Amino acid sequence: MLALIALMYVTVEPETQYSVDEIMESPDEFVGSEIHLRGIVKTGSLDNSSHSFILQGSQNEISVIFAEISVPDGFQEGKTIAVKGVLSESEAVGEISANEIQTGCPSKYES
């Protein structure tokens, strides 16, 4: 059992979650690779016809395309979410093709 647990720790790399601002400091380092980032869904940016929205940080924004997946319960503008996907370059801002969107559990934050 101990050997199995040790093997799990050796073979499973921890997944780093970045903020939008961290990614946009040097986006070229992340282009083409799978990333996990967090940010706030910009109010007024959700476009269900193009399956996209803007994920914002303190100073930067990334366009998110979610055409291949459905959004989870609790997804709404103005909320902090996590997105996993592949970063590509677009003209004005970075663009991530999402393969997973995670929202927080509201009951977790209630007192």
SETI-128728 format. One record per residue (C-alpha): x negated, y negated, z negated; residue number from 1; residue in three letters; chain. Coordinates in steps of 0.02 Angstrom, whole numbers. Last residue first. Example, Ala and Ser with C-alpha at 12.3 -4.5 7.8 and 13.67 -1.06 7.14 Angstrom:
% SETI-128728
{x: -684; y: 53; z: -357; num: 2; residu: Ser; chaine: A}
{x: -615; y: 225; z: -390; num: 1; residu: Ala; chaine: A}
//
This chain:
% SETI-128728
{x: 1066; y: -1565; z: -365; num: 111; residu: Ser; chaine: A}
{x: 1083; y: -1544; z: -178; num: 110; residu: Glu; chaine: A}
{x: 926; y: -1519; z: -74; num: 109; residu: Tyr; chaine: A}
{x: 933; y: -1330; z: -52; num: 108; residu: Lys; chaine: A}
{x: 1121; y: -1341; z: -22; num: 107; residu: Ser; chaine: A}
{x: 1086; y: -1433; z: 141; num: 106; residu: Pro; chaine: A}
{x: 983; y: -1287; z: 212; num: 105; residu: Cys; chaine: A}
{x: 852; y: -1364; z: 323; num: 104; residu: Gly; chaine: A}
{x: 863; y: -1356; z: 513; num: 103; residu: Thr; chaine: A}
{x: 760; y: -1250; z: 629; num: 102; residu: Gln; chaine: A}
{x: 748; y: -1261; z: 818; num: 101; residu: Ile; chaine: A}
{x: 668; y: -1121; z: 920; num: 100; residu: Glu; chaine: A}
{x: 607; y: -1099; z: 1100; num: 99; residu: Asn; chaine: A}
{x: 589; y: -1285; z: 1130; num: 98; residu: Ala; chaine: A}
{x: 511; y: -1355; z: 1288; num: 97; residu: Ser; chaine: A}
{x: 411; y: -1500; z: 1217; num: 96; residu: Ile; chaine: A}
{x: 384; y: -1664; z: 1305; num: 95; residu: Glu; chaine: A}
{x: 253; y: -1794; z: 1267; num: 94; residu: Gly; chaine: A}
{x: 296; y: -1974; z: 1300; num: 93; residu: Val; chaine: A}
{x: 298; y: -2095; z: 1446; num: 92; residu: Ala; chaine: A}
{x: 250; y: -1994; z: 1600; num: 91; residu: Glu; chaine: A}
{x: 276; y: -1816; z: 1543; num: 90; residu: Ser; chaine: A}
{x: 146; y: -1699; z: 1474; num: 89; residu: Glu; chaine: A}
{x: 186; y: -1524; z: 1413; num: 88; residu: Ser; chaine: A}
{x: 202; y: -1454; z: 1239; num: 87; residu: Leu; chaine: A}
{x: 265; y: -1276; z: 1216; num: 86; residu: Val; chaine: A}
{x: 392; y: -1237; z: 1082; num: 85; residu: Gly; chaine: A}
{x: 437; y: -1229; z: 899; num: 84; residu: Lys; chaine: A}
{x: 544; y: -1368; z: 826; num: 83; residu: Val; chaine: A}
{x: 572; y: -1416; z: 644; num: 82; residu: Ala; chaine: A}
{x: 713; y: -1533; z: 590; num: 81; residu: Ile; chaine: A}
{x: 738; y: -1694; z: 494; num: 80; residu: Thr; chaine: A}
{x: 912; y: -1767; z: 516; num: 79; residu: Lys; chaine: A}
{x: 961; y: -1932; z: 599; num: 78; residu: Gly; chaine: A}
{x: 1054; y: -1848; z: 742; num: 77; residu: Glu; chaine: A}
{x: 1128; y: -1679; z: 702; num: 76; residu: Gln; chaine: A}
{x: 1082; y: -1496; z: 684; num: 75; residu: Phe; chaine: A}
{x: 1163; y: -1423; z: 528; num: 74; residu: Gly; chaine: A}
{x: 1214; y: -1263; z: 616; num: 73; residu: Asp; chaine: A}
{x: 1082; y: -1210; z: 740; num: 72; residu: Pro; chaine: A}
{x: 1055; y: -1273; z: 918; num: 71; residu: Val; chaine: A}
{x: 1067; y: -1148; z: 1059; num: 70; residu: Ser; chaine: A}
{x: 917; y: -1100; z: 1163; num: 69; residu: Ile; chaine: A}
{x: 855; y: -1105; z: 1344; num: 68; residu: Glu; chaine: A}
{x: 901; y: -1286; z: 1383; num: 67; residu: Ala; chaine: A}
{x: 820; y: -1357; z: 1225; num: 66; residu: Phe; chaine: A}
{x: 712; y: -1497; z: 1298; num: 65; residu: Ile; chaine: A}
{x: 629; y: -1605; z: 1166; num: 64; residu: Val; chaine: A}
{x: 557; y: -1778; z: 1204; num: 63; residu: Ser; chaine: A}
{x: 421; y: -1831; z: 1084; num: 62; residu: Ile; chaine: A}
{x: 414; y: -1995; z: 987; num: 61; residu: Glu; chaine: A}
{x: 284; y: -2095; z: 894; num: 60; residu: Asn; chaine: A}
{x: 265; y: -2216; z: 749; num: 59; residu: Gln; chaine: A}
{x: 345; y: -2140; z: 595; num: 58; residu: Ser; chaine: A}
{x: 395; y: -1980; z: 683; num: 57; residu: Gly; chaine: A}
{x: 531; y: -1957; z: 810; num: 56; residu: Gln; chaine: A}
{x: 608; y: -1809; z: 900; num: 55; residu: Leu; chaine: A}
{x: 703; y: -1869; z: 1053; num: 54; residu: Ile; chaine: A}
{x: 844; y: -1763; z: 1123; num: 53; residu: Phe; chaine: A}
{x: 875; y: -1645; z: 1268; num: 52; residu: Ser; chaine: A}
{x: 998; y: -1521; z: 1340; num: 51; residu: His; chaine: A}
{x: 1024; y: -1624; z: 1500; num: 50; residu: Ser; chaine: A}
{x: 1214; y: -1629; z: 1479; num: 49; residu: Ser; chaine: A}
{x: 1203; y: -1618; z: 1289; num: 48; residu: Asn; chaine: A}
{x: 1105; y: -1780; z: 1276; num: 47; residu: Asp; chaine: A}
{x: 1053; y: -1817; z: 1096; num: 46; residu: Leu; chaine: A}
{x: 956; y: -1981; z: 1089; num: 45; residu: Ser; chaine: A}
{x: 1080; y: -2095; z: 999; num: 44; residu: Gly; chaine: A}
{x: 999; y: -2073; z: 829; num: 43; residu: Thr; chaine: A}
{x: 826; y: -1999; z: 845; num: 42; residu: Lys; chaine: A}
{x: 816; y: -1820; z: 782; num: 41; residu: Val; chaine: A}
{x: 687; y: -1836; z: 642; num: 40; residu: Ile; chaine: A}
{x: 522; y: -1745; z: 645; num: 39; residu: Gly; chaine: A}
{x: 438; y: -1578; z: 622; num: 38; residu: Arg; chaine: A}
{x: 317; y: -1481; z: 730; num: 37; residu: Leu; chaine: A}
{x: 272; y: -1303; z: 774; num: 36; residu: His; chaine: A}
{x: 162; y: -1287; z: 928; num: 35; residu: Ile; chaine: A}
{x: 141; y: -1165; z: 1072; num: 34; residu: Glu; chaine: A}
{x: 3; y: -1220; z: 1189; num: 33; residu: Ser; chaine: A}
{x: 8; y: -1300; z: 1359; num: 32; residu: Gly; chaine: A}
{x: -38; y: -1474; z: 1298; num: 31; residu: Val; chaine: A}
{x: -98; y: -1469; z: 1117; num: 30; residu: Phe; chaine: A}
{x: -271; y: -1548; z: 1125; num: 29; residu: Glu; chaine: A}
{x: -211; y: -1671; z: 1258; num: 28; residu: Asp; chaine: A}
{x: -84; y: -1739; z: 1132; num: 27; residu: Pro; chaine: A}
{x: -218; y: -1826; z: 1026; num: 26; residu: Ser; chaine: A}
{x: -134; y: -1944; z: 903; num: 25; residu: Glu; chaine: A}
{x: 35; y: -1887; z: 975; num: 24; residu: Met; chaine: A}
{x: 28; y: -1719; z: 887; num: 23; residu: Ile; chaine: A}
{x: -8; y: -1796; z: 717; num: 22; residu: Glu; chaine: A}
{x: 130; y: -1926; z: 740; num: 21; residu: Asp; chaine: A}
{x: 260; y: -1794; z: 782; num: 20; residu: Val; chaine: A}
{x: 216; y: -1702; z: 622; num: 19; residu: Ser; chaine: A}
{x: 125; y: -1536; z: 628; num: 18; residu: Tyr; chaine: A}
{x: 171; y: -1366; z: 559; num: 17; residu: Gln; chaine: A}
{x: 27; y: -1244; z: 551; num: 16; residu: Thr; chaine: A}
{x: 73; y: -1060; z: 563; num: 15; residu: Glu; chaine: A}
{x: -32; y: -949; z: 452; num: 14; residu: Pro; chaine: A}
{x: -124; y: -815; z: 550; num: 13; residu: Glu; chaine: A}
{x: -66; y: -638; z: 523; num: 12; residu: Val; chaine: A}
{x: -202; y: -506; z: 552; num: 11; residu: Thr; chaine: A}
{x: -304; y: -523; z: 392; num: 10; residu: Val; chaine: A}
{x: -157; y: -552; z: 275; num: 9; residu: Tyr; chaine: A}
{x: -61; y: -405; z: 348; num: 8; residu: Met; chaine: A}
{x: -213; y: -291; z: 337; num: 7; residu: Leu; chaine: A}
{x: -230; y: -333; z: 153; num: 6; residu: Ala; chaine: A}
{x: -47; y: -289; z: 124; num: 5; residu: Ile; chaine: A}
{x: -68; y: -123; z: 215; num: 4; residu: Leu; chaine: A}
{x: -228; y: -83; z: 120; num: 3; residu: Ala; chaine: A}
{x: -141; y: -121; z: -44; num: 2; residu: Leu; chaine: A}
{x: 0; y: 0; z: 0; num: 1; residu: Met; chaine: A}
//
